[in-house]
């Protein structure tokens, strides 16, 4: 896709809206071209986050229940549902319900999912098809407290839920708030390895936030349109911060697992230092760092599990 000056201007305008943390952002889907541009670039970067998170929960043993419905809340161009269907196969699910404040976005996504996956779709208007899996992606910065409460209600009715947001302080705090609201009623699967109170919700950790880094595919650095996108918008394509939460309906009690490193380790010539989250809270660890350890930390994608 060749990016014209008008395309660049549209992408900049869209990004300015996304960077707002005010839930009164206007509906920015005004025509098909804007949706196509969003889907080609911004949604594709979100897809890389979804792929990374889905890979992570799979390594932890998660498999979605068969014959569930998907509810993509705040669907945009449908990257959440599309990623889910690509990862687990459409035959695993019954249908997809779509909700967005933009009717244009709902129609766009319904057509795309029907064409690409052949799965039944419908526009969601509160008619929950149980059992269902809830998908929410890059929406928490655009909603108010009432809608957040509505989402919490949906989470508690779901078989499992996936919340994926930008890896900023604001979005991370929104997610950890929701985690605290549901952890007594649902099993927290990721990124946490425990069910205890979030260790970041204590005064000594107020400056920290729960975020990780997904890895863009090699194509992001090999295609001219991506280079033009990064230069024009001042986006470092190598950096893809993400905050997320995955939970499922409670079953048997889960034992606490290994600790997990949040953010990026700080690496010096002789040591690496990181914020480590476990059932006992969030603490800073410092360990010797040889060349092999440095490369391992640098190259590993999103969650660094560490026996502690």
C-alpha positions as CSV (number, residue, x, y, z in Angstrom):
1,X,0.0,0.0,0.0
2,X,1.5,3.3,-1.1
3,X,0.9,6.0,1.5
4,X,-0.1,9.4,0.1
5,X,0.1,12.7,2.0
6,X,-3.6,12.4,2.7
7,X,-3.1,8.9,4.1
8,X,-0.4,10.2,6.4
9,X,-2.5,13.0,7.6
10,X,-5.4,10.6,8.3
11,X,-3.1,8.3,10.2
12,X,-1.8,11.1,12.3
13,X,-5.3,12.3,13.1
14,X,-6.4,8.8,14.1
15,X,-3.3,8.4,16.4
16,X,-4.1,11.7,18.1
17,X,-7.5,10.4,19.0
18,X,-6.0,7.1,20.2
19,X,-3.6,8.9,22.5
20,X,-6.4,10.7,24.3
21,X,-7.4,9.2,27.6
22,X,-10.7,11.1,27.6
23,X,-13.6,8.7,27.0
24,X,-15.5,11.5,25.1
25,X,-13.4,10.9,22.0
26,X,-15.7,11.3,18.9
27,X,-16.4,8.6,16.5
28,X,-13.4,8.6,14.2
29,X,-14.7,6.1,11.6
30,X,-16.1,8.4,8.9
31,X,-15.4,6.5,5.7
32,X,-14.2,3.2,4.3
33,X,-10.7,4.5,3.6
34,X,-10.1,5.5,7.2
35,X,-11.1,2.0,8.3
36,X,-8.8,0.4,5.7
37,X,-5.9,2.5,6.8
38,X,-6.5,1.7,10.5
39,X,-6.8,-2.0,9.7
40,X,-3.6,-2.0,7.7
41,X,-1.4,-0.3,10.3
42,X,-2.8,0.3,13.8
43,X,-4.8,-2.8,13.9
44,X,-2.0,-4.9,12.5
45,X,0.3,-3.7,15.4
46,X,-2.5,-4.7,17.8
47,X,-2.6,-8.1,16.0
48,X,1.0,-8.7,16.9
49,X,0.1,-8.1,20.6
50,X,-2.8,-10.6,20.3
51,X,-0.6,-13.2,18.7
52,X,2.0,-12.8,21.5
53,X,-0.6,-13.0,24.3
54,X,-2.4,-16.0,22.7
55,X,0.9,-17.8,22.4
56,X,1.7,-17.1,26.0
57,X,-1.6,-18.4,27.4
58,X,-1.3,-21.5,25.2
59,X,2.1,-22.2,26.8
60,X,0.3,-22.0,30.2
61,X,-2.2,-24.7,29.1
62,X,-5.2,-22.6,28.1
63,X,-7.6,-24.0,25.5
64,X,-10.9,-22.2,24.9
65,X,-14.0,-24.3,25.5
66,X,-15.5,-25.7,22.3
67,X,-18.8,-24.5,20.9
68,X,-18.5,-21.1,22.6
69,X,-19.5,-17.9,21.1
70,X,-17.1,-14.9,20.8
71,X,-18.1,-11.4,21.8
72,X,-15.8,-8.8,20.4
73,X,-16.7,-5.7,22.5
74,X,-15.4,-2.5,20.9
75,X,-14.5,-4.4,17.8
76,X,-13.1,-1.7,15.6
77,X,-11.9,-3.4,12.4
78,X,-12.2,-6.8,14.1
79,X,-8.6,-7.6,14.9
80,X,-9.3,-9.3,18.2
81,X,-11.9,-11.8,16.8
82,X,-9.8,-12.3,13.6
83,X,-6.7,-13.1,15.6
84,X,-8.6,-15.4,17.9
85,X,-10.2,-17.3,14.9
86,X,-6.8,-17.6,13.1
87,X,-5.1,-18.9,16.3
88,X,-7.8,-21.5,17.3
89,X,-9.7,-22.1,14.1
90,X,-13.2,-21.0,13.3
91,X,-14.6,-24.5,13.7
92,X,-13.9,-24.2,17.4
93,X,-16.6,-21.6,17.9
94,X,-20.3,-21.1,17.1
95,X,-20.5,-17.5,16.1
96,X,-19.2,-14.0,16.7
97,X,-21.1,-11.1,18.2
98,X,-19.8,-7.6,17.4
99,X,-20.2,-4.4,19.3
100,X,-18.8,-1.0,18.5
101,X,-20.1,2.5,18.9
102,X,-19.5,2.9,15.2
103,X,-22.1,1.0,13.1
104,X,-19.7,1.3,10.1
105,X,-17.0,-0.6,12.0
106,X,-19.5,-3.3,13.0
107,X,-20.5,-3.8,9.4
108,X,-16.8,-3.7,8.2
109,X,-15.8,-6.4,10.7
110,X,-18.9,-8.6,10.0
111,X,-18.1,-8.7,6.3
112,X,-14.4,-9.4,6.9
113,X,-15.0,-12.3,9.4
114,X,-17.7,-13.8,7.2
115,X,-15.5,-13.7,4.1
116,X,-12.3,-14.8,5.7
117,X,-13.6,-17.4,8.2
118,X,-17.1,-18.3,7.1
119,X,-18.4,-17.9,10.6
120,X,-21.9,-16.5,11.5
121,X,-21.8,-13.0,12.9
122,X,-24.3,-10.6,14.4
123,X,-24.3,-7.2,15.9
124,X,-24.5,-7.4,19.7
125,X,-27.2,-5.4,21.4
126,X,-27.0,-6.9,24.8
127,X,-28.3,-10.3,23.7
128,X,-25.7,-12.5,25.2
129,X,-25.2,-15.9,23.6
130,X,-23.9,-18.2,26.3
131,X,-21.5,-19.7,26.7
132,X,-19.2,-16.9,25.4
133,X,-15.6,-15.7,25.4
134,X,-15.2,-12.0,25.8
135,X,-12.6,-10.1,23.7
136,X,-11.8,-6.5,24.5
137,X,-8.9,-4.7,22.8
138,X,-7.7,-1.1,23.0
139,X,-11.0,0.4,24.3
140,X,-10.5,1.1,28.0
141,X,-9.0,4.5,27.3
142,X,-12.2,5.6,25.6
143,X,-14.9,4.6,28.1
144,X,-16.1,6.0,31.3
145,X,-16.8,4.3,34.7
146,X,-20.3,3.2,33.8
147,X,-19.1,1.3,30.7
148,X,-16.3,-0.1,32.7
149,X,-18.8,-1.5,35.2
150,X,-20.8,-2.9,32.3
151,X,-17.6,-4.7,31.1
152,X,-17.0,-6.1,34.5
153,X,-20.5,-7.6,34.5
154,X,-19.8,-9.2,31.1
155,X,-16.5,-10.6,32.3
156,X,-18.2,-12.3,35.2
157,X,-20.7,-13.9,32.9
158,X,-18.1,-15.1,30.4
159,X,-16.3,-18.4,30.2
160,X,-13.1,-16.5,29.8
161,X,-12.0,-13.0,29.0
162,X,-9.1,-11.4,27.2
163,X,-8.3,-7.7,27.7
164,X,-5.4,-6.3,25.7
165,X,-4.4,-2.6,26.0
166,X,-1.5,-0.3,25.2
167,X,1.3,-0.8,27.7
168,X,1.0,2.7,29.3
169,X,0.7,3.6,33.0
170,X,-3.0,4.7,32.5
171,X,-4.1,1.5,30.7
172,X,-2.2,-0.8,33.0
173,X,-3.8,0.8,36.0
174,X,-7.3,0.4,34.5
175,X,-6.6,-3.3,33.9
176,X,-5.2,-4.0,37.4
177,X,-8.3,-2.3,38.8
178,X,-10.5,-4.7,36.9
179,X,-8.3,-7.6,37.9
180,X,-8.8,-6.7,41.6
181,X,-12.6,-6.5,41.0
182,X,-12.8,-10.1,39.5
183,X,-10.0,-12.1,41.1
184,X,-12.2,-13.5,43.9
185,X,-14.7,-14.8,41.3
186,X,-12.5,-15.9,38.4
187,X,-9.2,-17.6,37.8
188,X,-6.5,-15.2,36.7
189,X,-4.5,-16.9,33.9
190,X,-2.1,-14.2,32.7
191,X,0.1,-12.3,33.0
192,X,-0.2,-13.1,36.7
193,X,1.0,-16.4,38.0
194,X,-1.1,-16.1,41.2
195,X,-4.5,-15.0,42.5
196,X,-3.3,-12.7,45.3
197,X,-3.8,-9.0,45.5
198,X,-1.8,-7.1,42.8
199,X,1.6,-6.2,44.2
200,X,1.6,-2.9,42.3
201,X,-1.4,-1.7,44.4
202,X,0.8,-0.7,47.3
203,X,2.2,2.7,48.0
204,X,5.8,1.7,47.4
205,X,5.0,0.5,43.9
206,X,2.8,3.4,42.7
207,X,5.4,4.5,40.1
208,X,5.4,1.1,38.4
209,X,2.9,-0.5,36.0
210,X,2.3,-3.9,34.6
211,X,3.4,-4.0,31.0
212,X,5.4,-6.2,28.6
213,X,6.8,-6.1,25.1
214,X,5.6,-8.0,22.1
215,X,7.8,-8.7,19.1
216,X,6.9,-7.3,15.7
217,X,7.4,-9.7,12.8
218,X,10.4,-9.3,10.4
219,X,8.1,-7.9,7.7
220,X,7.7,-4.7,9.8
221,X,11.3,-3.9,9.0
222,X,11.4,-5.1,5.4
223,X,8.4,-3.3,3.8
224,X,8.6,0.3,2.6
225,X,5.1,1.1,3.7
226,X,5.9,0.2,7.3
227,X,9.1,2.3,7.2
228,X,7.1,5.3,5.9
229,X,4.5,4.7,8.6
230,X,7.1,4.7,11.3
231,X,8.9,7.8,10.1
232,X,5.8,9.9,9.4
233,X,4.2,9.2,12.8
234,X,7.4,9.0,14.9
235,X,6.7,5.4,16.0
236,X,9.6,3.1,16.9
237,X,8.4,-0.1,15.2
238,X,10.7,-2.2,17.4
239,X,8.8,-1.2,20.6
240,X,5.4,-2.8,21.1
241,X,4.4,-2.3,24.8
242,X,1.3,-4.2,25.9
243,X,-0.7,-4.5,29.1
244,X,-3.2,-7.4,29.3
245,X,-5.4,-9.6,31.5
246,X,-6.7,-13.1,30.8
247,X,-9.1,-14.8,33.2
248,X,-11.5,-17.7,33.1
249,X,-14.4,-19.1,35.1
250,X,-13.3,-20.5,38.4
251,X,-12.7,-24.3,38.5
252,X,-10.3,-26.0,40.8
253,X,-8.0,-23.9,42.9
254,X,-4.8,-22.9,41.1
255,X,-1.5,-23.0,42.9
256,X,0.9,-20.1,42.5
257,X,3.4,-20.5,39.7
258,X,6.8,-18.9,39.0
259,X,7.3,-15.2,39.2
260,X,7.1,-13.0,36.1
261,X,9.2,-10.0,35.1
262,X,7.2,-6.9,34.3
263,X,8.5,-4.3,31.9
264,X,12.0,-4.6,30.6
265,X,15.0,-5.7,32.6
266,X,17.6,-3.1,33.0
267,X,20.9,-4.5,31.8
268,X,24.4,-3.4,32.7
269,X,27.8,-5.0,31.9
270,X,27.7,-7.2,35.0
271,X,24.1,-7.4,36.2
272,X,20.5,-7.3,35.2
273,X,17.8,-5.7,37.4
274,X,14.1,-6.2,37.0
275,X,10.7,-5.8,38.7
276,X,9.6,-9.3,39.7
277,X,5.9,-10.1,40.3
278,X,4.9,-13.1,42.4
279,X,2.3,-14.2,44.9
280,X,4.3,-12.4,47.6
281,X,4.2,-9.1,45.8
282,X,6.4,-7.0,43.5
283,X,10.0,-6.7,44.3
284,X,13.3,-5.7,42.5
285,X,15.8,-8.4,41.8
286,X,19.4,-8.1,40.7
287,X,21.4,-10.9,39.2
288,X,24.7,-11.5,37.5
289,X,24.5,-11.0,33.7
290,X,26.9,-12.8,31.4
291,X,26.8,-12.4,27.6
292,X,24.5,-15.5,27.1
293,X,22.0,-14.3,29.7
294,X,22.0,-10.8,28.1
295,X,21.1,-12.3,24.7
296,X,18.4,-14.5,26.2
297,X,16.8,-11.5,28.0
298,X,17.1,-9.3,24.9
299,X,15.6,-11.8,22.5
300,X,12.9,-13.4,24.5
301,X,9.5,-12.0,23.6
302,X,7.0,-11.1,26.3
303,X,7.1,-12.9,29.6
304,X,10.4,-13.8,31.3
305,X,9.6,-16.6,33.8
306,X,12.1,-16.8,36.6
307,X,12.2,-19.3,39.4
308,X,12.2,-17.3,42.6
